[in-house]
Amino acid sequence: MSHPIHHYIELSGVKLEVIGTYYPGEDASMDSPGEEESIEIISVLTPKGDDIGAMVAWFEDVQEHVEQAAMEAFKDGRIWQACEAAIARREMAQEEA
């Protein structure tokens, strides 16, 4: 199941807003060789709101860097959300006791 992403990254000292979709991939099976997790970037916005996604896509190494940074930001966000949810569950359990 894909997940929308909307994260901020920094590239050469410039903060960029990345919008796209995260695909978790799938394990290999008898019917499929499987797929690695990936990110599809829809837009890369500058602080002024200019979409430089087409320019980023033109340079393969820059695009790979943006995709990797967006993947890390997405995973960090999911880790943070999981921690926050665990804290909330613990606090609710303490209130009920």
C-alpha positions as CSV (number, residue, x, y, z in Angstrom):
1,M,0.0,0.0,0.0
2,S,1.5,3.4,-1.0
3,H,1.7,6.3,1.4
4,P,1.7,10.0,0.4
5,I,4.8,11.9,1.6
6,H,5.3,15.6,2.3
7,H,8.6,16.3,3.9
8,Y,11.3,18.9,4.1
9,I,14.9,18.0,3.3
10,E,18.1,20.0,2.9
11,L,20.2,19.8,-0.3
12,S,23.5,21.8,-0.3
13,G,22.2,24.1,2.4
14,V,18.9,24.8,0.7
15,K,15.7,23.6,2.4
16,L,13.4,21.9,-0.1
17,E,9.8,20.6,0.2
18,V,9.4,17.2,-1.3
19,I,5.9,15.9,-2.2
20,G,5.4,12.4,-3.6
21,T,4.5,8.8,-2.9
22,Y,6.2,6.1,-0.8
23,Y,5.9,2.5,-2.0
24,P,6.9,-0.1,0.6
25,G,7.8,-2.8,-1.9
26,E,7.0,-6.4,-1.5
27,D,8.7,-9.7,-0.8
28,A,9.4,-12.2,-3.5
29,S,6.8,-14.9,-4.1
30,M,6.1,-17.8,-6.5
31,D,4.4,-15.3,-8.8
32,S,6.6,-12.2,-8.4
33,P,10.3,-11.5,-8.0
34,G,9.3,-8.8,-5.4
35,E,10.1,-5.1,-5.4
36,E,12.3,-2.9,-3.3
37,E,10.8,0.1,-1.4
38,S,10.9,3.3,-3.5
39,I,9.7,6.9,-3.6
40,E,8.1,8.6,-6.5
41,I,8.7,12.3,-6.4
42,I,5.9,14.5,-7.7
43,S,7.2,18.0,-6.7
44,V,10.3,19.5,-5.3
45,L,9.6,23.0,-4.0
46,T,12.0,25.8,-3.1
47,P,11.4,28.1,-0.1
48,K,9.7,30.5,-2.5
49,G,7.4,27.8,-3.8
50,D,9.0,27.2,-7.2
51,D,8.7,23.6,-8.4
52,I,12.2,22.5,-9.4
53,G,11.2,18.8,-9.8
54,A,12.0,18.8,-13.5
55,M,15.4,20.2,-13.0
56,V,16.1,17.7,-10.2
57,A,15.0,14.9,-12.5
58,W,17.5,16.1,-15.2
59,F,20.5,15.3,-13.0
60,E,20.4,11.7,-12.0
61,D,22.7,12.0,-9.0
62,V,20.7,14.9,-7.6
63,Q,17.5,13.0,-8.0
64,E,19.0,10.0,-6.2
65,H,20.1,12.2,-3.4
66,V,16.7,13.9,-3.1
67,E,15.0,10.4,-3.2
68,Q,17.3,9.1,-0.5
69,A,16.8,12.1,1.7
70,A,13.0,12.0,1.3
71,M,13.1,8.2,2.1
72,E,15.1,8.9,5.3
73,A,12.7,11.8,6.3
74,F,9.7,9.5,5.7
75,K,11.1,6.7,7.8
76,D,12.2,9.2,10.6
77,G,8.6,10.6,10.5
78,R,7.1,7.0,10.9
79,I,9.5,6.2,13.7
80,W,8.5,9.5,15.5
81,Q,4.8,8.7,14.9
82,A,5.2,5.2,16.4
83,C,7.0,6.6,19.4
84,E,4.4,9.2,20.0
85,A,1.6,6.6,19.7
86,A,3.4,4.4,22.2
87,I,3.7,7.3,24.7
88,A,0.0,8.1,24.2
89,R,-1.0,4.5,24.8
90,R,1.2,4.4,28.0
91,E,-0.3,7.6,29.3
92,M,-3.9,6.4,28.7
93,A,-3.1,3.1,30.4
94,Q,-1.7,5.0,33.4
95,E,-4.8,7.3,33.6
96,E,-7.1,4.2,33.5
97,A,-5.2,2.5,36.4
